[in-house]
Amino acid sequence: MVSVTLKRDSQDRVNGFRCLGHAGYAKNGSDIVCSAISALTHTAISALEKLAGLKLKIRHNKKHGLLECSWVNDSMRVERAEFIIQVMILGLTDIQEEYPGFIKVIPS
């Protein structure tokens, strides 16, 4: 199962997320749940960099199914970052509803 957790700063604003685990829906290379999760999280990362203008700290470990993304919020970019993350969470929650037991979205 993949768990997705949001990280928040001291002002309760989202400043990162963490995905951990493997969906286990199908064999490596044909797991549609994993592919959907990857597409959403990687698109969010791209949007955070290119549309929100954030400098991201990214850590990943393919073997463990780890993807961590974090940033420092500033008043000029926090609204865009929140919107991008909410879109990502909306998509991930839809996947969770369609494929229960393979992904868990954990709001912080």
N, C-alpha and C positions, 0 to 999 in steps of 0.2 A: 504494500500500500504506500502511496505517496502522501505525505503530510505537508501542507502548505501553511506557514505561519507568518503573520505580519509582525514587523518590528515597529516600535513607536519610540519617539524621543520624549524628553522630559515634559514637553507641552502636549503630549498625546497625539502628535502628528505622525503619520506613517513615514518611516525613514528606512524601510527595507523589508525584505521578505526572505523566507527560507523554504526551499523545497527539499524534502529528504525522503528517499526510498525509491522503490521501483513498483510500478503499478501491478505487474504480474497478471495482466489480462491475457496476454499472449506471449509467444516466444519473442526474444530479442529480435528487433528488426521488423516485426509485424504487429507490435503492440499499439493499437490505435489510441488507447487511453494515454499512454506515455507520449505518443506523438502529439496529441492535442494539448497536453500539459506543456510540453516543450515549446510548441508553437506560440501559445499564449504568453508564457514567461519570457521567451526570447524576444517576442514582439514588444512586450512591456519594457524590457531592458533597452531595446533600440529606441523606443519612444521617449523614455526617460532621458537618454543621452541626446537624441536629435531634436526632439520637440520641447522638452523641458529644460534642456541645457545643463543637466546635472553631470557632475563627475562622480562616476560610480566606482565602488569597490566591489569586485566580483570574485567569488571563490567557488570552485567547483571540483567535484571528484566523481567521475563517471562511474567508477566501481561501486561506490556507496549511494549513487543517485543523489548527490548533494549539489545544490545550486543556491548560493547565498548572494544577495545583492543588497548593498546599503549605500547611503549617501547622507550628506549633511544638508539639512533643510535651511533654506533662506527665504525671506519674505517674498522675494521676487518669483520664486519657482515652486513654492509649496502647493499652491492651488493646482497647477498643472500636474504635479507629481501625484497628488491625491486623486485627481480625475483618472489618470492613466492606471493607477493601481486599482481603483474601483472598477474600471472596465475589465482588467485582468481577473479580479475576484469574481465579477459577474460571470465571466466565461468559465472559470474553474468551478464555481458553484453549480452551474448548469451541468458540467461534466459529472460532478459528484451526485447530482440527482439522477442522471441517466445511468451511471455506473457505480452504484453504491458498493462500498467494500474495496474499491480500488484507489480512491482519493478521498482525503479528508481535509477540508478547508477549516483552519483554526483561527478565528478572529482573535486578535490580542486585545 
